[in-house]
Amino acid sequence: MSPRRSVAEAARTRDRIVRTAVDEASCLGLEGLTVGALASRLAMSKAGVVGPFGSREDLQAAALERAGQIFRAAVLAPMSHLAPGPARLARLIDAWIDYLAECPFPGGCFVTAASSELDGRPGVLRDRLRVVVADWRAYLTAEIAAAQGETPAAQRPPEQIATVLIGISMAVNQEIQLLGDASAARRGRAAMRDAAGLPHSP
């Protein structure tokens, strides 16, 4: 095998491990992600699973990073061509709700589940998750502020609206995943648009 092919094969193997780890962790939690279970599911040795990462913790961190990439591709990419403002915020909300309704993770929103799991557990994973959540909150707050800039009427602080939208998203995720409520996405979309001062979808 040529060195180039060997590197490409190693990258494919690592990607397959991470994709499987994300699926497993979305259902079992990051702490429930075990090398033994992954090895069994992938028909690999434990050493083969953990080898590309160096440690179980680094594998967990790689799963967390991949989950963030999937979220950004699903929620942020669809509105990247729009200028900041109400239309862009509305598109962001729509993509966010669509992501929750047709979640790419079998266990529902990965970051929501990880936040509940890790919020009281100090450590490297919690620190990394905190950065992911803080970055998303800052991004969302900036989008809200930009949308408000086009509206002359008095508005609530963007940070307050961001808190409401994130709370709605967590409730919608629970209603979809735990309660199996088919109407949760529709209600969540309307509630988010109300909170952001945006018109409802036609």
C-alpha positions as CSV (number, residue, x, y, z in Angstrom):
1,M,0.0,0.0,0.0
2,S,1.4,3.4,-1.0
3,P,1.9,6.0,1.8
4,R,-0.8,8.2,0.2
5,R,-3.3,5.4,0.2
6,S,-2.4,4.5,3.7
7,V,-3.0,8.0,4.9
8,A,-6.4,8.1,3.1
9,E,-7.4,4.8,4.5
10,A,-6.5,5.9,8.0
11,A,-8.6,9.1,7.6
12,R,-11.6,7.0,6.4
13,T,-11.2,4.7,9.4
14,R,-11.1,7.6,11.8
15,D,-14.1,9.2,10.2
16,R,-16.1,6.0,10.4
17,I,-15.2,5.7,14.1
18,V,-16.2,9.3,14.8
19,R,-19.5,9.0,12.9
20,T,-20.4,5.8,14.9
21,A,-19.3,7.5,18.2
22,V,-21.6,10.4,17.5
23,D,-24.6,8.1,17.0
24,E,-23.8,6.1,20.1
25,A,-23.2,9.2,22.3
26,S,-26.4,10.8,21.1
27,C,-28.3,7.9,22.7
28,L,-26.0,6.8,25.6
29,G,-24.3,10.1,26.4
30,L,-20.6,11.0,26.1
31,E,-19.8,9.2,29.4
32,G,-21.7,6.2,28.1
33,L,-19.5,6.0,25.0
34,T,-17.2,3.0,25.6
35,V,-14.4,1.8,23.5
36,G,-15.6,-1.8,23.9
37,A,-19.1,-1.1,22.6
38,L,-17.7,0.9,19.6
39,A,-15.2,-1.9,18.8
40,S,-18.0,-4.4,18.8
41,R,-20.2,-2.3,16.6
42,L,-17.4,-1.6,14.2
43,A,-16.0,-5.1,14.2
44,M,-12.6,-3.7,15.2
45,S,-10.2,-4.2,18.1
46,K,-10.3,-1.8,21.1
47,A,-6.8,-0.7,20.2
48,G,-7.9,0.0,16.6
49,V,-10.8,2.2,17.8
50,V,-8.8,4.3,20.3
51,G,-5.6,4.3,18.3
52,P,-6.4,7.2,15.9
53,F,-7.3,9.4,18.9
54,G,-4.8,8.5,21.6
55,S,-7.4,8.2,24.4
56,R,-11.1,7.7,25.1
57,E,-11.4,11.3,26.2
58,D,-9.9,12.5,22.9
59,L,-12.4,10.2,21.0
60,Q,-15.2,11.8,23.1
61,A,-14.0,15.2,22.2
62,A,-13.8,14.3,18.5
63,A,-17.5,13.2,18.7
64,L,-18.4,16.5,20.3
65,E,-16.6,18.4,17.6
66,R,-18.3,16.4,14.8
67,A,-21.7,17.0,16.3
68,G,-21.0,20.7,16.3
69,Q,-20.0,20.5,12.6
70,I,-23.2,18.7,11.7
71,F,-25.3,21.3,13.6
72,R,-23.5,24.2,11.8
73,A,-24.0,22.5,8.4
74,A,-27.7,22.0,9.1
75,V,-28.6,25.3,10.8
76,L,-26.1,27.9,9.7
77,A,-25.3,27.0,6.2
78,P,-28.9,27.5,4.8
79,M,-28.9,31.2,5.7
80,S,-25.3,32.1,5.0
81,H,-26.2,33.8,1.7
82,L,-28.5,36.2,3.4
83,A,-27.5,39.6,4.8
84,P,-28.0,40.0,8.6
85,G,-31.5,41.2,9.4
86,P,-35.0,39.9,10.1
87,A,-35.1,37.6,7.0
88,R,-31.9,35.9,8.0
89,L,-33.0,35.4,11.6
90,A,-36.3,33.9,10.4
91,R,-34.4,31.5,8.1
92,L,-32.1,30.6,11.0
93,I,-35.1,29.8,13.2
94,D,-36.7,27.7,10.4
95,A,-33.4,25.8,9.9
96,W,-33.1,25.3,13.7
97,I,-36.6,23.9,14.0
98,D,-36.1,21.7,10.9
99,Y,-32.9,20.3,12.5
100,L,-34.8,19.4,15.7
101,A,-37.7,17.9,13.8
102,E,-35.5,15.8,11.4
103,C,-32.5,15.4,13.7
104,P,-29.5,13.8,12.2
105,F,-28.7,12.2,15.6
106,P,-30.7,9.1,16.7
107,G,-30.9,10.5,20.2
108,G,-32.0,14.0,19.4
109,C,-30.1,17.2,19.7
110,F,-26.5,16.2,20.7
111,V,-25.6,19.5,22.4
112,T,-28.8,19.6,24.4
113,A,-28.2,16.0,25.7
114,A,-24.5,16.7,26.4
115,S,-25.4,19.9,28.2
116,S,-27.7,18.0,30.6
117,E,-25.1,15.3,31.0
118,L,-22.0,17.5,31.6
119,D,-23.2,20.7,33.1
120,G,-22.3,19.6,36.6
121,R,-19.2,17.5,35.8
122,P,-16.0,19.6,35.7
123,G,-13.4,18.4,33.2
124,V,-12.0,18.8,29.7
125,L,-15.2,17.7,28.0
126,R,-17.3,20.1,29.9
127,D,-14.9,22.9,29.1
128,R,-15.0,22.1,25.4
129,L,-18.8,21.9,25.5
130,R,-19.0,25.2,27.3
131,V,-17.1,26.9,24.4
132,V,-19.5,25.3,21.8
133,V,-22.5,26.6,23.7
134,A,-21.0,30.0,24.4
135,D,-20.1,30.5,20.8
136,W,-23.6,29.5,19.6
137,R,-25.2,31.9,22.1
138,A,-23.0,34.7,21.0
139,Y,-23.7,34.0,17.4
140,L,-27.5,33.9,18.0
141,T,-27.4,37.1,20.1
142,A,-25.6,38.9,17.3
143,E,-28.2,37.7,14.7
144,I,-31.0,38.9,17.0
145,A,-29.3,42.3,17.4
146,A,-28.8,42.7,13.7
147,A,-32.5,41.9,13.1
148,Q,-33.6,44.5,15.7
149,G,-31.4,47.1,14.0
150,E,-34.0,47.3,11.2
151,T,-36.9,47.8,13.6
152,P,-37.4,51.2,15.1
153,A,-39.7,50.1,17.9
154,A,-38.3,49.4,21.3
155,Q,-37.0,45.8,21.7
156,R,-36.1,43.5,24.5
157,P,-32.3,42.9,25.0
158,P,-31.0,40.5,22.4
159,E,-29.4,38.4,25.2
160,Q,-32.8,37.9,26.8
161,I,-34.4,36.8,23.5
162,A,-31.5,34.4,22.9
163,T,-32.2,32.8,26.3
164,V,-35.9,32.4,25.3
165,L,-35.1,30.9,21.9
166,I,-32.7,28.4,23.4
167,G,-35.2,27.5,26.1
168,I,-37.8,26.9,23.4
169,S,-35.4,24.7,21.4
170,M,-34.8,22.5,24.5
171,A,-38.5,22.1,25.1
172,V,-39.1,21.3,21.4
173,N,-36.4,18.7,21.5
174,Q,-37.9,17.1,24.6
175,E,-41.4,17.1,23.1
176,I,-40.2,15.4,19.9
177,Q,-37.8,12.9,21.4
178,L,-39.5,12.0,24.7
179,L,-43.2,12.7,24.0
180,G,-43.2,11.9,20.3
181,D,-45.3,15.0,19.7
182,A,-45.7,15.6,16.0
183,S,-47.0,19.1,16.5
184,A,-44.0,20.3,18.6
185,A,-42.0,21.6,15.7
186,R,-45.0,23.8,14.5
187,R,-45.5,25.2,18.0
188,G,-41.8,25.8,18.5
189,R,-41.5,27.6,15.2
190,A,-44.4,29.9,16.1
191,A,-43.1,30.5,19.6
192,M,-39.6,31.4,18.4
193,R,-40.9,33.8,15.8
194,D,-43.1,35.4,18.5
195,A,-40.2,35.8,20.9
196,A,-38.0,37.3,18.2
197,G,-40.8,39.7,17.0
198,L,-41.0,38.1,13.6
199,P,-44.1,37.3,11.4
200,H,-45.2,33.7,11.3
201,S,-44.4,31.6,8.2
202,P,-47.1,31.8,5.6
